[in-house]
């Protein structure tokens, strides 16, 4: 038996799929023979990643979308369903953080973070769930954060958005279980990506983060992808409403 063979031919939508966690997950699914649609806002990054994906699996596509705009989200999901010929798995990975002290967070900051991380996640799942209901089931996997479970400096909006996404995951799992739509989440700690490298040039911040992770290191994108593949696979066919923490033990303390 080869693990994840059942993912071959699955129709997969990955939001925020051009870089970082989304890109790694998309490449993993492509290597397993899944049909992929990646989305994001930067068309040049999307084209570059889609080219990589097509070299692995020809059934790889991209489309631009703004997760803060519900009409754009609906169009994105509709296009994915049409181009892929179905929709079996949605990876709700698109997200943003504006790191500011709580006293300095503006309404615009708050709206950008919450609209992307929570509102966009819901309306993507809702639209995809409508298709999945008609076809007899599917998987929605929301990428949240350990910050859904702990507080941290300069992340009032981010913690709020990810905490809400964890509760959203549970609510959708309960409501959609009769339709065989499994809804789960993955909550990573800080991951070493092109997005976080500049952040970790602040050595005081970097050392503080490592001091809170019992394993003593940052997560790698492949650590998160492993949890995503598990939740997408038949090994997780009786799991719904769950959040897997990929945090090196941070929230165990």
N, C-alpha and C positions, 0 to 999 in steps of 0.2 A: 504494500500500500504506500502510495506517495501522498503526503499531506497536501491539502489545498487543491487537489486535482479537480474538485467540484466547482472551483471558481473559473475554470476554462469556459469561455463563451458567455460569462455573466456580463450584464450591461451595468457599467459603473460610472457614476458622476462624482468627480472630486472637485469641490470648490477650493479656491486658493491653491490651485494645483500646479502652478508654474515654478514654485521655489520651495525650499525647506521641507517641512513635513509632508505637504501635499504632493510635491514632486516625487519624493521617495516612495510614498504610498502608490502613486500612479505607476511608477516604474515597476514596483513589485507586482501589481495587478497585471500589467502588460506582460511581464515575464511569465505569468501564470496563464496567459492566453485570454484574459478578460478584455472585452471591448471597453474603451475608455473615452470619456469626455472630461477634459480639464477646463476650468474656468478661472477668471481673474480679471483684473482691470488693465494690466500692462500687456498690450498686444505683442510687443516684441519678445517679452519673456515667455508668453504663451506659445508663440510660434517656435521659439528655440526649444522649449521642453517638448512640444508636440512632435517636432522633428526627431528628437531622441526617442520618443515613444514609438513613432512609426518604424524606426529601424528595428525595434523589438517586436512590435505587433502592428500590422497594417491598419487594424481597426482602432485607430487612435485619432481623436479629434479635439478641437478647442473652440471655445466661444468666449467673448468678452462679456462681463456682467458686473453690475454694481450691486453688492449685497445690501446696501442701504436703501435701495429703491425697489419696492415690491413689484412693480411692473417689470423691471429688469430681471428680477428673480424668477418671476413666472415665465417670462420669455426664455430664460436660460434652461429651466427644467423642461419646458415644452420642446425646445430644440434638442435637448439631450435625448428625450424619449423618441423623438422623430428620427434623429440621425442614427441612434444606436439600435432602434427597433425594439425598444423596451427599456425598462429601468428596474434593475434588481437590487442595486446597492447604491446608497448615497453617502458620501463622506463629507459631512459639513465641517470643513476645515478652515474656511476663510475667517480671519479674525484680525483685530487691531488693538493696540494699546497706546494710550497717550500717558506717559509717565510724568505725573505732576503731583505735588503735595495737594492734599484734599482742599486746603484753603484756596488754592489757585485754579481748581478745575472750573471751567466755564460751561455754560449750557451747551455751547457748540461742541466742546470736548466730550461731554457726557453723551450727547445725542449721537456723535460719530461712533463712540465705543459701543453703546447699547444697541444702536440701530444695526451695526454690523454683526456683533457677536451674539445678540439675542433675537432681535426682530428678524434679521436676515436668516438666521438659523431656523426660526419657526416657520417662516413663509416658504422657505425651500423645502423643509420637511413636509409641510402641509400639501404643497403642490405635488411633490413626489409621492406622498402617501395616497393621494387620490388616484394616481396611476397604479400604484401597487395594490390598492384595494380591488381594482377592476381585474388585475391579472392574477390575484390569489395570494399575494404576499410579497415580502421584500425585507430589506434591512436598511435602517437609518443609523448611522454612526456619527455622533456629534463629538468633535474634538473640543474638549473643555480645558481645564487646567487644575492643578493642585490648588490654585488660588480660589477655587470654588469652596475649598474646605478650610483654608487658613487665611489670615490677614497678612498684608505686607505693605510696606511704605510705597507711596506714590501710585497706588493701584486701587483707589476707591471705586472708580467706574468699572475697571477691569474685573475686580473681584465680584462686584455686583452682577455684571453681565454673565460671568462664568457660573456663579452660584445659581442664577436664574436658569441657565442652560441645563444644569444638572437636574433641577426640579422639572423643567420642561421635558427632559428625557423620560423621567418617571411618569409624568402625566400622559404623554403620548403612548408610552409602552402599555399602560393600563387601558387606555381608550381604544388602541388599535390592535390589541392582542386577538380579539375575535376575527380580525381580518388577516391574521398570520403575518403582521408587520412587526418585526422585532426592532426595538429602539434602544440603543445603548450608547455609552459614551466612553471616551478615553481621556484621562486627565494627566498630562505630562507635567513634570517639573521643568525647570529651565533646560532647554535643549541647545546644543551647540549648532548654530546655523549661520548663514550669511547675515541674517537679521540681528542676531544677538552678539556677534563678534565685537561690534563697536561698543555695545553696552558693557561688555566685560573688559574693555580697556581700563575701566575704573576698577583698579585692583582691590580697593576697599570693599566695593560692592561684590566683586567676584569672590573674595575670601569669605564674606558674610554668607553668600549663597551656599558655598561649599560646606561651611560650618553647620548648615542646617540639613544637609543630606548625609545620612549615615553611611552610604556607600562611598562618599568622599569624592564624587566626580559629577560632571554634568551628564545628562542623558544624551544619547546619539539618536539621530532620526530613525535609524533602524530599530531601536528599542520601541519606539512608538508604532512603527509600521507593523511590528510583530503582533502587538495587541489588536491593531485594526484588522489584520488578516484573520486572527483568531475569531473575532466577533463576526466577521463576514462569512466564516466557514461553517461547515456542518458540525464542527466540534462545539459550536455555541448555539445550536438550534433550540435549546431550552433555556436560553438566557435572554431576559429582556428587562429593561428598566435599571440596568446595572451600569456603574461607572468603574472602569478599571484604572487605578492610579498607577502611573508609570513615573514614580517620583523618588526612587532610590531610598525610600523610607521616611521622607520628610514628614508626611502626615501621620506616621506611626508614633511619633514622639508625643 
